[in-house]
């Protein structure tokens, strides 16, 4: 199955894209219309939902935790689509810190984030997801190999947790690392970026308070997709399993047969 790439700018869904067309190391490509990624679907408009509903999706994976879902809301329902919530982060992790963000506590945030500390936090987060969320990634890859496709994966911004899940799936498909990184960095495009505000999520858009410029600068590493973050994930794979093949097999339970089925579904 092949199709033209679909990448509309949806009104209420950030960072949506089709991973079709990415090249593998053996000369194949990811099929269009099979693997999508995005930010959360909680604010999808009727038009957005109609478009997403027309993609023929089998499953939507939501990697947000309870705190994320409480802040942004639950995904809109897409008729006939299976919705699966698999948190890739603990809702208590960083809760106090993000409260400081919402409160605009500049001095405390400066202590926590200045001098490269925000970048280190992000690298540690990526390492943690790789090393400690193997059961979650195993479940997703097992489902995909079993035929739960086409699929859309997302978290809040569609950048970190969804980005890692996509990267791991693409590694299993044999996609070139340069192509994985190029797709990952697309999340930096202005129209894709997650909108962050001070104040409560249930306020109307115009009523939310703007973030202090210094706070916004301190937070920039959290809202960027940076090669150093993906490199930290790859380093964690090497540290924990030695190489990608061992990580996929011993770490995620993806044997050769399952990997073959995965490639049958997603590659052309």
N, C-alpha and C positions, 0 to 999 in steps of 0.2 A: 504494500500500500504506500503510495506517495501522494503528496499534495503540496500546494504552495504553503509557505510559512505564514502563520497567522499571528500577527502581533498588533492588535488594535490598542489604542490608548483608552482603556476603560475608565469611566468616570469615577467609580468608587472602589476600584481594585488597583493597587499599585504593583508595579514590578512584574506584570504578567508577560510571559513569553513561552514560545514553543521551542523545545530543544532540538527539533529536527534539523538535520543537515550537518551536525557536528561529525568530524571525521574520526575514524578509528585507526589504530596503528596497522591494521591489516587491509586498509584500503576501502573499507565499507563506510556507511554513514548512518546516523540515527534517523529513523523514519520520522517524517512530519506527522503531526496529529496523534502521537502516542504518549509523549512525556511533556508535561507542562509544569511551570513553576510560577508562583506569584506571592504577593502579600496576602493578608487575611481577606476573607470574603464578607466580613460583617457589614460593610457599608456598600456592598454591590447595589447598583440601581436596578430597576426593572429591566432596562436595556442590557446592562451587564449580565444579569442573571439569564436573560434570554440567549445571549451570545454563548455564555458558558454552558448552558443547558443544551445548546446545539452542537457541542463538540463530541457528543457520544461518550462522555466520561463514564467509566465503570466505578472509579473510586476517587475521593478527595481525601488526602491525608493532611490533617491539621496538627502541626508539631508544637502548638502553643500550650502553655500550662494554664492552670486555673486562674492565676492572677492576670495573665494576658487576656484570657477570654472574658474575664470580668471587666477589664479595662476597655477593650475594644468591642466586645460583644461576640455573640455566636455567629458562625457563618450563615448566610442565607441558605435556605433549602433549595437544592436543585432536584427536580423530580426524577426519580429513577436512579439517582446516584448514591452510592454508598459513602457515608461520611465516617471517617475513622480518626479519632483523636489519640495521638501517641505523643505525649509530652517528651521533649528532649531536654528539658531543663526543670529544675525544682522551683516551684512558685515562691519558696522562701529564699532562694538564692538571689541575693542582691536586692531584696525587698526594701530594706532600710535605705540602701543607696538610692534606689529609684524614687523613694519618698523625698530624699534630699533634692533630687532633680525637679520633682513636681513642686516642691516648696521654694525652689530657686535659692538654695543655701550656698551662696557663692564661696564663702570662706572654707566651708567643709569640703565642698567639691574640689576646690583648689588643692587642698591637702590630699584628697583621695586620688586625683587624676593628673595633676601637673607633672612635668618632668618625665614624660613617657610612661607614666604608670597606667594610663588608660589603655595604651597599646598592649602593655603586658597583661592587663586584665582580659583583653580580647583574645590574646594568644592562649592564655590559660583556659579560657572558656572553650575554645576549639579543641584543645588537647583533651579536656575533660569529656567532651561529647564523644570523641573518638575512643578514648580508653574506657569509659564507663557506661556508654549507651549501646553496647553491642547487641543486647537483646532486642532493643527497639529497631535497630537497623536490620537485624536478622529477620524480624517479622516483616518489614517492608519488602525486602528483597525476595523473601519466600513467597509473599503474596504476588509480587510482580512476576516471578518465574512461573507461578501457578496460573497466571492469566488475568490478574486483576488490572486490566488495561483497556482503554487508555486511562491515564492517571494524571491528576494534578496534585502537586505537593506544595504546601505553604506553611509559613509560621506567621509572625506578626508583619515583619517587613519583607519577608521572602528572601532574606540575604544570608543569615548565619545558619540557623538550624536547617531551613530548607536548602540553603546553599550547600551545606555539608552532605545532606541526604542526596542531593542531586550529584555532587562530586563523587560520592561513593558509588552510586548507581552507574555513573559514567565510567568510573574506573573498572567496574565489573563488566561493562560492555566493551572495554578496551579502547575507549576514546583517548585521543592524544592529550597529554597533560596541558600542553599549550592551549588547546581548544577548551579544556575545562576551565582553565584560568581566565581565558578571554570571556567566556560566558559569565563566570562569576563576577568579573569586574563590570559587566553591564549594569549591575545593581547601583553603580555610582551615577548613572545618568540622571539628570535633574528630575525628569518626569517619573522616574521609578522610585525615588527615595521616600522613605516613611516620613510622615508628618508628625512631629512631636510638639506638644504644647504643654504649658503649665496648666494646672487645674484639673477638674473632673472630666471624665470621658463623656458624661451625659450632658455636658453643656453644648449649646449650639456652637458651630464652628466660629462664628463671629464673636462669641462671648468668651472664648478661651483666651487666657493671657499669654502674651508673647514671652519667649524665653530671653533672659538677659544675654547680651552679646558675648560676654565672657563665658557664661555657662555654655552657650552654644559652641564656642570654640573648644572648651574643655571636653565637651561631649562628642566632638567630631569623630574621634576614632571609633566610637560605638556605632555610628551611622554610616561609616565608610566600609566598602569592601576593599581590603588591602591584600596584596600578594603575601605579605608576611603572615597573615592569618591562615591562609590556605597552606603555607609552608609549615606552620606549626602543626596543622592536622597531619600532613604527610610525615613530619618528624615523629609524631606520636605513633603512627602506623609502624614506622621503622623501629621505634623503641619497643613497642609492645609485641610485634610479630616478625620483624625483620624485613619483610617485603609485602607488597600488595597482595600477591597470590595467597600467601599464608594467612594474611589478615582476612581475606574473603573466605577462605576455606575453614581454617581453624577458628578464627574469630567470629565470623558471621554465618558459618555453616553452609556456605554456598559451594556445593560440590560441582564437579565438572558437568554433570548432567543438568543440574539446575542452572548453571551458568550458560550452558548451551540453549536451554529453553528461554532464558532471559534475552539472549541475543537473537533468537528466532522472533521474539515478539517485537523487539525494538530496532533491529538493524535491517538495512536493505543493501 
